[in-house]
């Protein structure tokens, strides 16, 4: 399929117009029932960039969505988050008409101006997750979130007064807090899948450390490891924190230290030579990391074997 030039939507009103919806009742926030969106045919596959936040709960979605370079087919209740500036694409099979159900809240950053949520919203890591790392909801969880979305919608459709913004923001914060709780539940309940990811992570790091890539390009980055796993860096670190209590960077360092200990105990290479083979430009950086992790300098560790 040819690349589709992303269509940038700067305002929520532009989104409503594109999707054949009535004008939003508030210029900076909107609550959309997906069943109200006009049906898109297969020649209307679109690539979009929003200048506002999107929180969407979808089900019975008969198209494909590409986000974070990953594709996902929606069937059961799925919640996902898109921050301003992130590109996503909706594709429809030839001859089909896009149909789906669910809800979406659109929030322009200006709506959050001078509120605590303006500073904290990007701290919710799931705004950087890819769609294949979306939140799978149980029926009970879905009902909880739909109730919150409908509360926002009720306030959205009411006459605007001095309390409207505060009420809607309080509901948004509650929704985001529940989403954080449900993501933690997902990390725990999908143990088989998640431990397979952990096994793959170990293999990717080990293979990297045993190849000449280490000497040529230095230590593997969190972005490299996450990319090899087809996961976003934030999602991978959140998953690892829940499973092991350590971040991706800490896992990389632990595997590196295993390799360093092996070379210090089983070879006559100098500390500088080992540091170079392990991808460090300066041996001092290697020695500092080694001592921070083991409480021993590389030489002290080597001498403990004599």
N, C-alpha and C positions, 0 to 999 in steps of 0.2 A: 504493500500500500504506500502511495506517495506521502511524503511528509505534508502535514497540514499546518499552515501558518497559524499560530495561536491567535485567537481573538481576545483582546484584552478588554475586560469590563471594569471601568473605573468606578461605577456607581451601581447601587442595588437597583435603581430604576432601569438601567441599561439591561440588567439581567431579566427583569420582569418583561421588558419589551421584547427581548430576544426569544423568550419562552412563551410569548403570547399570553402573559398574565396581566391582570389589571395593575394600574399604578400602585406602588406600595403605599400603605397608609402612614408610614413614617419613612423619611428619606434615608435614615441611617441604620434601620433594622427591619427585618421582614421575617415572617413565618410562612413557609410555603408547604402546602399539601401537594405531593408529587402528582396525585391524580388530577390536579387542576392544570398541569402543564400540557400544552398542546403536544400531540404525538409527533415524533420526528421519524421520517422515513429513512431508508438506507442511504440515500444520496445526501443526507444532512448530517453525516458524522462530523463532529466538531471538536476542535482543540481550544481550550479556554484558559485564561489567566484571570483570576479575580484580584481586585485591589481591596478585598474585604475578606473577613473570615467566613468559613462555611462549616456548619456542623450538620451532618446528614445521617438520617436513619433510613436505610433503604431495604426493601424486600421485593421479591418477584420482579427483579430487574432482568429483562430479556436481552440486554445488550452487553457490551464489554466496556470496561473502563480501564484506561491506562494512566497510571499515576506513579511517579517515582520509577519510571521505566518498567513497571510490573503490570501485568494484566490480572483482572479479577472478575469472576462471574458471581453475581449476587443471587442468592436464592432465599436463605433464611435471613433473620434480622441482623443487619450489619450496621455498625456505627463507625463513621470515619470523619476525619477532620482535615481541613485544608486551610492553610494560612495564606495571607496576601502574597502574591508573587509566585505561587507554585503552579506549574503547568499540569493540566490533566486533559485527557481526551476521551470522548464518548464515541464508541463505534457500534454500528448496527449492521447485522447481517443483511446481505443483499436481498431485497424483496420483503424485508421485515419492517414493522413499525414499532418504535420504541414504546414500551409500556412498563410502568413500575409504580409501586406504592410506597408510602412512607412520608417522612417529614424532613424539612430542612429549615435551619435558622441561619440567616445571613446577617452579619454584624460588621458594619464599617468601623474601622479604628477610631474615627471621630466620635462615635457614640460612647466610647469608653473614656473620652478625654476628661482628665482631672478626677478619675476614679481609681481606686487601688487595682482594679482588674486591668487597667491600661498597662500597668507595669508587670503584672504577674501572668497575663494570659500566655505569653510566649514561653513561660517556664513550664507549662504543661507540655511534656516532651512529645506526646502523641500528635501534636500539630506537625511534627516532622516525620511521622511514620508514613510508609508507603501503604497503598491500598490493600496489598496482600497481607499486611500486618494490621488490618482493621480489627475492630472489636466485635467478636462474635457474642451475641446476646442470648441469654436464656429467656424464656417467655416472661418470667417474673422481672428480670432486669429490663427487658424491652418495655414492659408495662410501666415500670417506674420512670423510665426516661420519657416515654410518650406523655405521661401525666405532667412532667415538668415542662415539656415542649408546649403542651396545650395550655399550661398556665401562662407561659410567655405569650402564646397566641391570644389568649383572652385579654391580657393587658394591652397587647398590640392593637387589638380591634376596639378597645375602649377609648373614650375621649381622653386625650393627652392632658395630664396635669403635672404639678410639680413633683408628684411621687412616682410617676410612670417609669422614668429612667431607673430610679433606685430599685423598684420592684422587679423590673426585667433583669437588671444586672444581678440582683440577689438570686434569681432563678437560674441565670446562666452560670453563676459560680457554683450553685448546687449541682447542676448538670455536669460541669467539669469535674467536680469532686467525685461524684458517682462514677464518672468515666474512669478516673484514676483508680478507684477501688476495683472496678470490674476488670481493668487491664491487669491488675495484680492477680486477681482470681484466674484470669486466662493464662498467665504465666505458670500458675501452679497446676491448674486442672489439665492443661495440655502437656503433661509430663513426658509422654513417649515422644511426641514430636519435638519438644524442647530439648530433651536429652540427646536426640539424634543430631540436633543443631550443635550441641556441645561437643559431641564426638567429631563432627565435621570440622568444628573450630580447631580442636586439638590437632587434627590431621593437617589442616591448612597451614597452621603456624609451624608445625614440625617440618613439613615439606619445604616451606620457605626457608627455615633456618638451616636446613641440610643442603640447600642449593647455593649456586654461586650468585644468586640474586641478592643475597644478604650482603656480600662484599661489594657488589656493584651499586646497589641502591640503598643500602642501609637497612635499618630496622623496619619491619612491616608496620604500616600505619593502621589505626583503627578503621579508617575509611577503606583501606585495601581489604582488610579481613572481612568487614561488613559487606563490601561489594562482592567478594568471592562467595559469600553465603546468600546473596540476593536479599539482604536485609538493610534497613537504614541503620546508621551508626547508633542513633539514640535508642531504637528498639532493641538492638543487640545488647547494648550496655544495660538497659532496663531488665531484659531477660536474664542476663548473667548475674546481675545484682540479686535478683530474686532466687536464682538457682544456687549460686555459689557465694554470694556476698562480695564478689569482686567485679570490677569493671573490665572491659575488654583490654584496656591498656595494662592492667595488672596481670591478666592472663598472658599477654605477650611477654611481659617482663619475667614472669615465672618460668615460661618455657625457655626464655633466653638464659636465665640463671642456671637452669638445668644443663644447658649446653656449655655455659662457662665453667661450671663445676667439673664437668666431664673433661674439658681441655686442661684445666688447672691440675687435676689429679692424675690424668693419664698421659700427658704430653710434657715435653720440655720447652714448649713455646714460652716466650717472655710474655709478661702482662700486656705490653704494647702490641705484640703480634696477635695475641688472642683478641684484644679489643678491636683490632683491624678486621680480623676474620669474622667478628660478630657484628660488623657494620658500623662501628663507632669511628668518627673522625679523630677524636682525641681520647687517649687512654684515660685521662683524668675523669672524663664523663663516665666511662665504664667502671672505673674504680669507685667513684662516688655512688653509682647505682648499686654496685655489688655490696658495698658496706652498708648502705641504707637498708638493703633487703636482708642481709645476713649478719650484720653487726661485726663482720670481719672484713679486712681488706683482702684483695685477691692473694697477696703474698702470705698473709696470715692464714688464709684458708689452705693454701698449698703446703705451708709448713706444718699444718696439723696432720698431714699424711706422712711426714717423715719421722 
